[in-house]
Amino acid sequence: MRGVSRNSVFLNIPYDDRYTNLYFAFIAGLCAFGLEPRATLEVANGERRLDRIFTLMTSCHYSFHDLSRVQLDRSAPRTPRFNMPFELGLLLGWQKATAAQHTWVVFESVKRRLPKSLSDLDGTDPQIHDGTARGVFRELSNVLVKSRNNPELHHMNKICRHIKMASPLIMKSAGTKSVFGARFFKQLVVLATEYAELTIPR
């Protein structure tokens, strides 16, 4: 497919403090497999944001969609998070209309919850990560079992620990107090990629 990076993965996940450990785990795990995580964090707010999100998503060979954030949030007005299923819906509509060769995977933290929260995906088996970094590494290994790179769980865990330890310095350098920022995300991916190349035999 023209214009598609075969090493890019669109990462469709919630951006909140409770998800931070899994956020680091996905970045570490994907970089361990020699892949490049991409995310809506890279897209600035403003006009045509949705168009730019769509362009980013469809320029990736893979997209990983975590639909585990179905609970009401803690701040008023209390609502669930709809961005993840919305972006998955956009992707599936595009794929159906164009017959694009795109690999998408659904992640969840709780078994048998997806048929209730999104019954239109009946027949799709989500990867259950149990809400843990180890679960993310395990499920990435299952999904990417045919990858030419074959990191072990301890490799991914080591990379994850390293980028978490470095994150305060990266935040300071990026001038942010949040891990969910565009510049922080890009620098974190660069660091995880570099550390993966040093850690994992190729």
C-alpha positions as CSV (number, residue, x, y, z in Angstrom):
1,M,0.0,0.0,0.0
2,R,1.5,3.3,-1.1
3,G,2.6,5.7,1.6
4,V,2.4,3.2,4.4
5,S,5.3,2.5,6.7
6,R,5.5,-1.2,7.4
7,N,7.3,-0.6,10.7
8,S,4.8,1.9,12.1
9,V,2.2,1.1,14.7
10,F,-0.7,3.4,15.4
11,L,-1.1,3.2,19.2
12,N,-4.8,3.9,20.1
13,I,-4.7,4.1,23.9
14,P,-6.2,6.2,26.8
15,Y,-4.1,9.2,28.0
16,D,-4.5,9.3,31.7
17,D,-2.4,8.8,34.8
18,R,-3.9,5.4,35.6
19,Y,-2.6,4.1,32.2
20,T,0.9,5.4,32.5
21,N,2.6,2.0,33.2
22,L,0.9,0.4,30.2
23,Y,1.8,3.4,28.1
24,F,5.5,2.9,28.9
25,A,5.1,-0.9,28.4
26,F,3.6,-0.5,24.9
27,I,6.3,1.9,23.8
28,A,9.1,-0.4,25.2
29,G,7.5,-3.5,23.8
30,L,7.0,-2.2,20.3
31,C,10.5,-0.7,20.1
32,A,11.9,-4.1,21.3
33,F,10.2,-5.6,18.2
34,G,11.9,-3.0,16.0
35,L,8.6,-1.1,15.4
36,E,7.9,2.6,15.6
37,P,5.0,3.6,17.8
38,R,2.9,6.5,16.5
39,A,0.0,8.2,18.4
40,T,-2.5,11.1,18.3
41,L,-0.2,12.8,20.8
42,E,1.8,13.9,17.7
43,V,-1.2,15.7,16.2
44,A,-1.8,19.3,17.3
45,N,-5.2,20.6,18.3
46,G,-7.1,22.8,15.9
47,E,-8.7,22.7,12.5
48,R,-8.5,19.4,10.6
49,R,-7.2,17.5,13.7
50,L,-9.5,14.6,12.8
51,D,-8.2,14.6,9.2
52,R,-4.6,14.5,10.5
53,I,-5.4,11.7,13.0
54,F,-6.9,9.7,10.1
55,T,-3.9,10.3,7.9
56,L,-1.5,9.2,10.6
57,M,-3.5,6.1,11.4
58,T,-3.9,5.0,7.8
59,S,-0.2,5.6,7.1
60,C,0.7,2.8,9.6
61,H,0.9,-0.9,8.7
62,Y,-0.5,-1.8,12.1
63,S,-2.8,-0.3,14.7
64,F,-3.3,-1.5,18.2
65,H,-6.5,-0.4,20.0
66,D,-6.9,-0.7,23.7
67,L,-10.6,-0.7,24.5
68,S,-10.1,-1.4,28.3
69,R,-11.1,2.1,29.4
70,V,-14.8,1.6,29.7
71,Q,-15.3,2.8,33.3
72,L,-16.6,6.3,34.2
73,D,-13.7,8.7,35.0
74,R,-13.3,10.4,38.3
75,S,-13.9,14.0,37.3
76,A,-17.3,15.6,36.8
77,P,-19.2,15.2,34.6
78,R,-18.3,11.5,34.9
79,T,-18.0,9.8,31.5
80,P,-16.4,6.8,29.8
81,R,-13.7,7.4,27.2
82,F,-15.0,7.2,23.6
83,N,-11.9,8.2,21.6
84,M,-10.5,4.6,21.4
85,P,-13.6,2.9,19.9
86,F,-14.2,6.0,17.7
87,E,-10.8,5.8,16.2
88,L,-11.1,2.0,15.7
89,G,-14.4,2.6,13.9
90,L,-12.8,5.2,11.6
91,L,-10.1,2.6,10.7
92,L,-12.5,-0.2,10.1
93,G,-14.7,2.0,7.9
94,W,-11.7,3.0,5.8
95,Q,-10.5,-0.6,5.6
96,K,-13.9,-1.9,4.5
97,A,-14.2,0.9,1.9
98,T,-10.7,0.5,0.4
99,A,-9.8,-3.2,1.1
100,A,-6.6,-1.8,2.5
101,Q,-4.0,-4.2,3.8
102,H,-3.8,-3.1,7.4
103,T,-3.4,-5.2,10.5
104,W,-5.4,-4.1,13.5
105,V,-5.5,-5.7,17.0
106,V,-7.8,-5.1,19.9
107,F,-6.5,-5.2,23.5
108,E,-8.5,-5.4,26.7
109,S,-7.8,-5.9,30.4
110,V,-10.8,-8.1,31.3
111,K,-11.8,-11.3,29.7
112,R,-15.3,-11.6,28.1
113,R,-16.0,-7.8,28.6
114,L,-15.6,-6.8,24.9
115,P,-18.7,-8.7,23.7
116,K,-20.7,-6.6,26.2
117,S,-19.0,-3.2,25.7
118,L,-18.8,-3.5,21.9
119,S,-20.9,-6.3,20.6
120,D,-20.4,-5.3,16.9
121,L,-16.9,-6.8,17.3
122,D,-18.3,-10.3,18.1
123,G,-15.9,-12.8,16.5
124,T,-12.9,-10.6,17.3
125,D,-10.7,-12.1,20.1
126,P,-9.0,-9.3,22.1
127,Q,-5.6,-9.6,23.6
128,I,-6.1,-9.6,27.3
129,H,-3.2,-7.8,29.1
130,D,-4.8,-7.9,32.6
131,G,-3.9,-4.3,33.1
132,T,-0.3,-5.0,33.7
133,A,3.0,-4.2,31.9
134,R,3.9,-7.9,31.9
135,G,0.5,-8.7,30.3
136,V,1.2,-6.1,27.6
137,F,4.6,-7.7,26.9
138,R,3.0,-11.2,26.8
139,E,0.3,-10.1,24.4
140,L,2.7,-8.2,22.1
141,S,4.7,-11.4,21.9
142,N,1.6,-13.3,20.9
143,V,0.6,-10.8,18.3
144,L,4.0,-10.3,16.8
145,V,5.1,-14.0,16.9
146,K,6.0,-13.9,13.2
147,S,8.2,-10.8,13.6
148,R,11.8,-11.0,12.4
149,N,12.7,-9.6,15.8
150,N,12.1,-11.9,18.7
151,P,12.7,-10.1,22.1
152,E,12.1,-12.0,25.3
153,L,10.0,-10.7,28.1
154,H,13.1,-9.7,30.2
155,H,14.4,-7.6,27.3
156,M,11.1,-5.7,27.1
157,N,11.0,-5.3,30.9
158,K,14.6,-4.0,30.9
159,I,13.8,-1.4,28.2
160,C,10.7,-0.3,30.1
161,R,12.5,0.2,33.3
162,H,15.2,2.2,31.6
163,I,12.8,4.6,29.9
164,K,10.7,5.0,33.1
165,M,13.9,5.9,35.0
166,A,14.8,8.4,32.3
167,S,11.4,10.0,32.0
168,P,11.9,12.8,34.6
169,L,14.9,14.1,32.6
170,I,13.0,13.8,29.4
171,M,10.0,15.7,30.8
172,K,12.4,18.4,32.1
173,S,14.1,18.6,28.6
174,A,10.7,18.7,26.9
175,G,9.4,21.4,29.3
176,T,6.4,19.4,30.4
177,K,5.0,17.8,33.5
178,S,3.0,15.2,31.7
179,V,4.2,12.0,30.0
180,F,1.3,12.5,27.5
181,G,2.9,15.2,25.4
182,A,4.0,15.2,21.8
183,R,7.7,16.1,22.4
184,F,8.0,13.8,25.4
185,F,6.4,10.9,23.3
186,K,8.8,11.4,20.4
187,Q,11.9,11.5,22.7
188,L,10.7,8.5,24.6
189,V,10.4,6.5,21.4
190,V,13.9,7.5,20.3
191,L,15.3,6.5,23.7
192,A,13.4,3.1,23.7
193,T,14.6,2.4,20.1
194,E,18.2,3.2,21.0
195,Y,18.1,1.1,24.1
196,A,16.5,-1.8,22.3
197,E,19.3,-1.8,19.7
198,L,21.8,-2.0,22.6
199,T,19.9,-4.6,24.6
200,I,18.5,-7.2,22.1
201,P,20.7,-9.4,19.9
202,R,19.7,-8.9,16.2
